[in-house]
Amino acid sequence: MRTLLLLACVSLMASCTNSKVATGKKTAQQNTKASYELVLASEVKWDHLNPKRGDLAPKAGTLWGDRKGNEPTGFLLKPTDGFSSPPHIHNISYRGIVIEGLIHNDDPGAANMWMPAGSFWTQPKGEVHITSAKGTTSLAYIEIEEGPYLVLPADEHFDSGERPVNVDRSNMVWLDASDVKWIDQPETAAMSNGPKVAFLWGKPQVDELNGTLIKLPAGFSGKIVSHGSSFRSVLIKGEPQYQVGGKNDVKILELGSYFASTGGGVHQITSSATSECVFYVRANGAYEIIPAK
């Protein structure tokens, strides 16, 4: 049975929070050739995650990549209320973030450990497990580093050497501008209600893939500036406004919506006046969170 883990990132945070990223002047220069992508959740095309099971399987909607190909991919997972899979394995490992409802992902004999929205888990390839859902609008984001994504019988299990992680949202370690040097502040001291980051995997350094959660407070207005070759983000909580590619085209994001940039990028975000918003970010390199002055 898995053990619910506190997100232990002390060494990772030490290596990431002391580095200084590019200045605003350099940011403007490196983003002139950025390209942007936006996929609203309402635009996602759904099919069955496991076609062999038809309507008994959860639905899946690709946000980027191709889960049937051999490339990194991110997709939405939509199980029905009360869904519980038979014991099975996958040929590749994946990461998951709960967006809505409750998700249980564990050994077949484990007691239900329901992860609420904002929780993070990993599933190593070859390990036998079940996945269950509770809630009429359950939704999760799944990310793989290679494909194709296959569901295979439990008797084909193997040990990849990886070990699973389940992190309930209550165990997330959130850091603000006093700890993370690449969260800018209009004033000198970090505000208690300012932007926050939780490190999940990898290191946000040059040419390093990494995964983080960004929490923006209610009423936030500002920008997220990417300094790496790629930046991908999925909305986990809230209903913020997003300015598309630096243009005057503003969209209201729904849960599960996705935006991205390559070659750097500046993403203008305004959160609701009454509720915070949370994004999952997969980036190659570092980024800055810069509130409006």
N, C-alpha and C positions, 0 to 999 in steps of 0.2 A: 504494500500500500504506500502510496506517496505520502510525504510529509509536507504540510503547508509551510512554505518557507518565507521568512522575512527577506526582503530584497537586500541581499548583502553586497553592497557595491563600494565599500570603503576605499579599497585600493583603486578602483576605477574612478571614483569621484576625485580622489587626490590627483590622479594623472590628468583628469579632464578640466578641473575647475581652475587650475593655476595658469593655463595657457591664455594668452591674449590674442584675440582674432583681429582681422583687418580693420582699418579705420574706415569711417564713413566715406572718405574720398575714394579710397580704393574700391569700396563696395560699389559705388556708382559706376566706376570704370568697368569692373568685371561683369556687370549685369547687362551691358548694352547688347550682348548677343544671346541672352538667355531665351529659351523657348519654354512655353507654358502648356499645361494640360489641366482640364477641369472635367470631372464626371460627377454630376449630381446623382444622388441615390435613386431618384425617380427615373433616371435615364438608363439604369442598369438593366441588362438583358439576362434573364434567369433561365437556368436549366437544372437538371438533376445532378447532384454531386456524384451519385453512383447510378448511372443509367440502368444497370442490371436490376436495381430494386424499384425503379420507377418512382411513383408517388410516395413510397415508403421511405425514400431517402430525402434528406434536406435539399433545399434548393441552393444553388450557388450562382453568384453573379460576378464576373471578372471585372476588376477595376483597372488593372494594368498587367501586361505580360500575357502568357498563355499557359494555363495549368495543364493543358494536354500536350504542350510542347516540352522542350528541354531547357527552359529558361526560368529565371526568377519571376515570381508572379505574386500578385496580391488579389484576393477575391473576398466577397462577402458570403457568409454562410447563414442561411435562414432555415432553421429547423422548426417543425410544428410543435405546438404545446404538447408535452408528454412524450416527445420523441425519445427513444432509447435504442441505440444501435446494437446489433449483435457484436460479440467480441471479434475484433479484426486487427489488422496491422496496415501500415502504409509503407510504401517502398522508399519514401523520402521523409525527412523530418520537417516539422512545421512549427510556427509560432502562432498564437491566437490572442486576440483581445476581445473581451465581451463588450458589446455595445448596448444591447437591450436584453431584458429577461435574465434568466439564470442558466448557467452552463455547468455541467459536471463532466469531467474528463479524467478517467483514472483506470486502475486495474479492474477487471471484471468483478472481483470479489470485494472491492472496497465499498465502504458505506458512502452514500451520496454526500458530496462536499460541494454545495452549490456556490459557484462564483458569480457575484453580481456584476453589473455594468462597471467597466473600468478595471476589471481584473485581467491578469496576464498569465498565460500558460504556454508550455512548450510540450511537443509530443515527438519523442525520438522515433526514427524509422525502425521498423522491425519489432517494436514492442506491442504486445497484445493489450488492448484497452477497449473501453466503451465510451461513447459520448452520449450524454442525455441533455434534454432541455426542458425548462419550465417557464411558461409565460406565453401569452398569445402573440406577442411580437418579438420573440427571441431573435437576436441578430449578433453576429460576431464577424470579426475581420481575421482572415487567415493569410499567412505569408509563407512562401517557400523559396528556397534558394536555387532549386533545380527542379525539373519536371521529367516526365509527366507525373501528375498527382494521381496515384492509384490506390484503390481500396482492395486489400487482399485477404484471403482466409487466415484465421488465427493459426492454423497448423503450419503456416509458412514463416513463423516468427524467427527472429534472429537477434543477437545482441550486437548493437552497433558501437557500444562503449559510451554512448550518450546517456544522460540521466534526465528525467522529466522535472519540470519546475511548475508549481502552481502558486501564484501570488495573488491573494485576495486584495482588493483595492484598499482595505483598511491597513494593510501592511506596506503600502507604497511609501518610499522615502522621497519626500518632496524638498527641493532646494530652491532658495530664492537668490536675489542678486548679491546678497552678502556671501554666498558660497560659490555661485557660478559667475565667473567674470564676463561671460558673453551674454548676460542679461543686462542691458543698459537701463539706467534710471534717469528721469528728468532732474532729480535732485541728487545730493550726495549719499544719503542713507537709503537703504532698501526699505520699501514700504511693506507692511505686513500683508497687504492685499495686492501686492504686485504679481507679476508673472512668476511661475514656478516650473521646475523641470524635475522629472523622475527618470533616472537612468535604468534601462532594461537590459541592453546587451551591446557589445562592441565598445569602441572608443571614438568619440567625436573629434578625430584629428585628421590631418591631411591624408587623403586617399584611404581612409578607414571607414568601412561600413559600420553603422551603429543604429540602435533603436532607442527612442526616448518618448516620454509623454510630456506634452506641454499643457500647462493649465493657465488660462488667461482669466482674470477676474471679471465680474460683471462690470459693464461700462468701459472695458478696455478698448482703446483705439491705438493702432500702431502697425508695425510691420515685422515680419519674420524675414531675415535676409540670409539666403543660402550662400556659403562660400565654397561649397564643394561642387563636384561634377554632376551630382544628382540630388534631388530633394523630393520626397514623396510623403504626403500627409493624408490621414483619414480622420474625419470628425467622429469622436467617441461620445461627446456630450455637448449639449447646448444648441443654439440656433444663430450662429454669428453671420455677419455679412462679409463677403469676400470680394475684393476688387480684382478683376481678372486681368492678369498680365500687365499691371500698371496703367490700364486703360480706364475709361469712365464707365465701364460695364460692371455693375455690382450685382452679385447673386446672393440670395439667402441660402445657406447650406443646410441640408437635412442630414440627420444622423446617417453615417455611412458614406457621405459624400467624400470625394477624393480630389486633391489638387496636387500639382507637381511642377517642377521646373528642372531643366538641365542647363549646364553651363552657368551656374549661379542662379540668381533670381530674387525678386523682391515681392513678398506676398502681403498685401494690405488686409488687415483683419480688424473688424469691429464687433465686439461681443454685445449681447443684449444688455440693456440697462439693469435687468433684474436677475440675470443668471450667468454663471461662469461658463466657459467652454473648455473642453479638453480635446487635444489632438494627439494621435499617435504619429510619430515621425520616423521614417526610415531615410537616413541621409548618408551620402558618401562625403565625409568631411564635416566641418563644423558649421554652425549657423548662429545668428544673433537674433535676440528678441528686443525690439526697440520701441518702447511706448512713445506716443506722440508727445511733443513738448507741451 
